[in-house]
Amino acid sequence: VSSMHTKFEFVYSKPLEGRWNQLINVALPNRVLRNKFVKLLSSQYGVIGDRYSIRWADAGADVRFLSESDAASFIMLYTQKADRVRKYPSHHYHGI
């Protein structure tokens, strides 16, 4: 599976406190996309639990990154704007 042209739908991003520094939510409506998603993350960011973790939801996933640079590279290289982007109040939003 070539990850070069894979773009996942970006829903939102927010800072976290604790071990993980940044959360990015992406829409993954089917199992084929979920499989591509896991392959891409493991090929680009290594083993789950080292630099990132995944929390699955019904229609997507929350990816939590240790470093803001990994989160930023993921957003820039592997996401595209979703049809409906969740809006957070500006005092909760943290851009990378």
N, C-alpha and C positions, 0 to 999 in steps of 0.2 A: 504494500500500500504506500503510495507516494504521499508524503505529508506536505509537499511543497505547495500544492494548490488547495489544500483543505482549509476552509474558513468556517468557523463555528459562530453561531449567533450570540453576540455579546448582549447580556441583559443588564447587569450592573456590576459595580465594583465598590468595595468599601474596606477601610482599614480595620484591623483586628488588634486586640491586645492579647498578649500571651505568646506562646511559641510561634504561631503563624502570624505573619505581619499583614497580609493582604488577601482578601477573598474576592474571587471573580465568579460570577454566575453566568453560565452559558446554557442555551436551549439545546437539548438533544432529544428530539421527538421520537427517535426510533433506535432499535438495537444496532443497526448497521453504523449509524453515526456514533453511538457509544463505543463500539469496537474500534472504529477509526480514532476516536478521541483518546482512548487508553493507549493505543499503539503510538500515537503522536507524542503524548506526554512522556511515555517511557523512553522513546527514542531521543527526545530533546532534553528532558529534565531528569532522566534516571529512574531509579526505583521509587515506587510510591512510599512515602513516609520520610524520605531523606530531604528533598527540597520542596516537596509539595504533597498534598493529600487531596483525596476526592471524597465528597459526600454526595451521594446520589439522591435525586428527587424524582417526582413523577415525570416531569417534562424536561429535565435537565440535570445539571450538576453544579455544585459549589466546589471550586478548586481553591485551596488555600496554599499560598506560597510563603516560604520563609523569607525570601528577599524581594524587595520592591523591583529590583532589576529583572528577576525572572518573571514577575507578574507583568511588568511593562513589556517585556519581549513577547510574552504570550499574547497580550492584547494587540500589540502592533502587528505581529506576524500571523496569528492564527484566528483572529476574530473579525467579524464584520458587524455592523450595526443591525440589531434586530428590528423587526417591524414596530414592536412596542418596547421601548426601553423604559425600565422602571425608574421613576424620578424620586430621589431622596431630597429632603430639605437640605439646603446648601450647607448648613452647619454640620450635617452628618456626612457629606460627600468629601472624599479625599481623592484627588487626581494623582496619577503617578507621574 
